[in-house]
Amino acid sequence: MFKQFNAFIVGYYGMHNTGDDALLYSARWASQHLLSSQNNIVSSATDIKCHEFGDIKAMPNALFRGHQRLSHYKNALQSEKVIFGGGSVLHTESDIQFKRHLIALAGRNQSRCAGVGLGPFTSVGAEKACAKFLSECGFIGLRDKQSYDMAKDLCPQANLKLTFDLAPTMLCNPKNTLIEIERSGIMFNFCPQAIDAYGNTDKKIEFRRIENAIDIIERVWFETHEPIYLVDFNDHYFFGDDQIHRKIIHQLNENIPVTHIQYDPNPFRVLQRIAGFKASVCMRLHASILSFMAKTPSLSINYHIKCKNWCEQIGMSEEYQFDALEVCSDSVVNTLTQSLGTEFAKPLMTTESAIQASLLNWR
């Protein structure tokens, strides 16, 4: 059959999430410049304006049961390969089986996963389906060692490679040169912590985290007098950061200069903004990753195993890592203020090494 597209790029795109925006940007750049796939189509929940690569049109609204699935199948059938571009995309049996169908329609040999994470699986059936998926996909780049080891156990004969998150690939574009500016202020990012696969949260834990966040921000400001910035990395109406940040701001001491920066669909603009802060305190994984890319010292509040894996991967100091369920305000405040007063310990991995590791997803 005639193939209309070089690649069908699949991910959680167009959902107003800065991390996924960075993954999409990186996947589109790499597919064009490293795989010579000039004519691509993207799975996206919404329309995306992109001057550099061309605009993206959202997948059609479902007019009947299974409509969107059929649209994905059509795109895969018309493409030479499927590229699963980054993120934690292999969890449930039904979704993994769906991805297997896409590979079968497009072609197994050229299809690839780039910078993905595995698990946690929701069932034994999901593990078995993932093993089949790994054996069928032409190349699987795993972004962390835990995912790589898991994939090796599930399907040792698959074409697996320990790679890195896709986001640093953004910096390969010569147009994406960060401008050195005088740093000022501290960025904070908080998000809900799901307790199950459906995104439900524990109200008591969320309330306590907001109370801790307020305490941390107020004490940091009174000790440093650095402007405070609360930055949204996810604009989902229910699972996003906006509501949490608004609750924090509403209860902060009115004398504290705080700026709420809402979701920005341009990931490089977000990266440049982070490059202007003296430090960051991050819950979202890609808030930490973009801070690392911008060489902005960061403290990580780990709400998911993927955050812990990231910290270990770059060699972040243990004193800069905090469990989201047991955040000690004193520890965060003391670590941040003391490091601002002296010097932050740098991660063992350099940004340049991260870029090279990220490029392994495309070789």
N, C-alpha and C positions, 0 to 999 in steps of 0.2 A: 504493500500500500504506500502511496505517496506520503512522505513525511513533510508536513507543513512547517514544523518548528524544530530547531536544533535541540532544545531542552525544555522540559516542563519542570519548573522550580517549585517545590512543594514545601510548605512550612506553615507556621501560625502567623501568617502575614496579614497586614491590614486590620489588626485588632488593637491599634493604638498602644503599642508596647515598645518602648525604646530599645529593649534588648533584641526583640524580633526585627525591628527596623534595621538595626546594625547588621544582623545576620543576613537579611535580605539584600541590603546594600552590598555586603561582602560577596554573597553568592552571585549576584548579578555581575559584579565587576570581574570576579574570577572566571565565571563561565565564559564571558566575552574575551578576556585578555589572556587567560591561561588554557582554556579548553577550545578556543576559537568557535564558540557557540554564539553567534551574533544575533540569531533570531530566536528569542526565548518567549515563553508564556509563563505566567506566574499564578499560583493559586492565592487569591487574596479575598478577605471578607469585605473589604471596602475599596473604593477607587483610591489610587495613590498617584499623586503628582510627582514626577521626577524628571527634571530638565535633562539630567545627564544620560539616563538610560532609556527614557521614554516613559510615558504614563502607563499605569497599570489599571485595567478595568476589573472591577469586582466580579467574582463568580456570580452567576444569575441567581436571583431569589428563587427559592423552591416553589414551583407552581403545583407540584404533586409530590408524593412520597418517593424519595430516591432521585429526585431531579438533579440535585447537586452532585450526587455520586456519579450519575450518568455523564454530567458535564466534565467531571474529573477524568472519567474513563475516555471520553472523546479527546480531551487534551493529551492524555498519555498516548493514545493510539496514533495521534497525529505528530508525536514527538519522537526524535531519535533516541532520547534517554530521559530518565527522571532523575532530578537532583533533589535530594532531601537536604535542605540547606540549614543545618544547625539546630541546636536546641534539644530538649528532652522530648523526643518524638516517638519513643517505643515503650508503651505502657500496657495498653489493653489489647486483648485478643482480637476484638472486632476491628480496631483501627490498624493493627499490624496486618491482618488479613487483607484489609482494604489496600494497604501499601503494597502488598505482594501482587495484588491484581494490577496495580499501576505499572509495576516493573514488568510483569508478563506482557502487558499491552504495548509498552514502549520498547522493550528489549533489555535483557538482563545484563549483557556484557558491559555496556557503556554506562548503565545507571550507577549512581553512587550516593552514599551518605557522606556528608561533609561536616565534621565537627559536631557529631551528635552524642547524646548521653543515653545509656540504657537504664531501664527500670526507674523506680521500683515497679515490678510487674504486679498486676492486680489478681492474677490467678496462675495456676500451673499451665492452663491452656495458653495463656499469653507467653509464657516462657517457651513452650513448644513451638508456637507460631513464630516467635522471634528467631529461634534456631533455623527454621525454614527460610525466613526472610534473609538472614545473614548468608545462608548458602546460595541464595538466588541473586543477591545484589552484587554487581560487579566489583565494587570497592566500598569499604566501610571505614571511615576515619572517625575514631573514637576520641572525644575531647578530654577524657580523664582516665587515669589508670584503673580506677574501679570499674568503669564501663568496659575498658579494654579486657581486663581479666575476666569479667563476666561473659563477654562475647567469646573469648577463647575457650571457656568452659562449655558454653552452649554449642559452639560450632568451630572447632579448631581448624577445620579445613577451609574456612572462609577467608577471603582476601581482606584481612584486618590490619589496621595500622594505628598505633597510638599517635594522635596528632595534637590538636589544641582547639580551643574555641575559635570560631570564624571571625569574630569582631576585629582582631588586630589586622586582618587583611585589608580593612578600610584604609589603613595607613600606607598601603602599597600604591595607592593612587597618588601620583605626584601633585594633583590638585589639592589633596588633603594634607596640607602642611600647617601644623599648629603654629599660631602666632604667639610668640612670647609676650606676655603682658604681666604687669605687676599684680601679684596675687593678693587677694583680700577676701576675708570671710571664710566661713565654714559651712559646708554643705551637709545636710542631713536628708536621709531617705528612709522612710518607714513604709511597711506594707502589711497586709493581713497575713496570718500564718494559718494555712489550711490544716485541718486535723483529719481529713479524709479525702478520697479521690474526687469528691463532688464540690470541693472548695469551701465546705462548712468550717466555721471557726468557733473557738471557745470564747464566749463573751467575757468571762472573768479574766482570761489571759490577755485578751485584746485591751480590756480596760486597764489592766495593770501595766501593759507595755506603754500605753499612752501616758499614764501617770509617770512612768520612768523617763519617757522621752521628754516630758515637760521639765522634770527635775534636772535631767542632764543638760538640756539646752539653757535653762536659766542659770545653772551654776557655771557652765562653760562661758556664757556671755559675761557674767559678773567677774570672772577671773581674767578673761582675755579682752573683753570689749570688741571682739571681732563681730562684724555683721553676720546674721544667721540667715541661711537660705534653706528652705524646704523644697525639694525638687521632685516632681512627679515623674515616675518612669513608666507608669501604667495608668491609662485613662479609662479602664473598664468601669462601668457605672456601679458595679457591685464589688468586684475584686480589686479595684484600682487603689491608688495611693491618695487621691484627692480628699476623700472623706476623712481619712486618718489625719492628714496634714491640717485640714481645716479645724478639726477638733483640738489639735495641739495648739494651733495659733489662737483659737478662741480662749484658751485657758492660760496662755502665757502672760507673764508680767507685761503690762502695756508699755513699759519703758524700754523693752527690748526691741531693737530694730530687726524685724524679721520680714523676709520677702518670700512669698510663695510663688514658685516658678512652675507653671502647669505644663502638661505634656507638650512636647515639641516633636512634630513628625520628621524633622530633619536630624538624623543621628550624628552627623558631623557637627552641626551647630550645637548640639548638646555636648559633644566632646570638647569643642572649643570653649564652651561656657565653663565646664569642669576644670579646664586648664587655668582658669582664673581664680580658683579657690586655693586657700592655704592647706586645707585638709578636708576630708569627707568622712562621714559615718554612714555606712550603707547596709541596708537589708537586701534589696534586690541584687541578684547576682551581677547583672550587667551595669549596675551602678558602681559596683566594685571593679568590674573589668574595665569600664571606661575611665574610671579614676586611675587605674594602673596604666592605661594607654596614654593618659594625659600627664603622667608622672606626678599625680596629686596624691600625697600620702593618705592612706585610707585605713579606717578601722571597720572590720566586717562583723555585723550581727548576723550570725548564721541561723537561718530559719529552715534550711533544707540541706540535705547531704551534699547537693551540688555546690553549695557555698563553701562548705568545709573542704570539699575536693579541690576547689579552685585555690583556696588559701594554701593548701599543701602543695599544689602544683607549682605555684610561683614562689614558694618558700617564704610566705609571709610570717613574720614574727608571731609566736604564740600569744604574746601579750596584746596583740592587735586583734585577736579573735575572741568573739563572745557568743555564747549560746543564747539564742533568742528567747528561750523559755526560762533562762536563769540570768538575765542581764543584771549585773550589779552596777548601779549608778556611780558609786564611788570609783570603781575600777575604770569605767569608761572616762569619767571626768578627769581622774588623775593621770591616766595614760595620755589622753589628748592634750591636756594643758601642759604637762611636763615635756612632751615631745615638741609641742609648739615653742616652748621656751628654750629648748636645746636643739635637738635634731631628731628627725624620724629615722628609725632603722629601715633601710631599703630592703625590698624583697630580694631573694637570691637570684631570681630570674630577671633579666633586663627586658625592656620593651622590644629591643631589636631581636633578642632570642625568641620572644613570643611571636613576633611577626614571621620568623622563619619556621617556627613550629606550626603556625596557622597555615602557612603555605603548603605544608605536607598533605593537607586535605585535597590538593589539586595536582599532585605529582604521581 
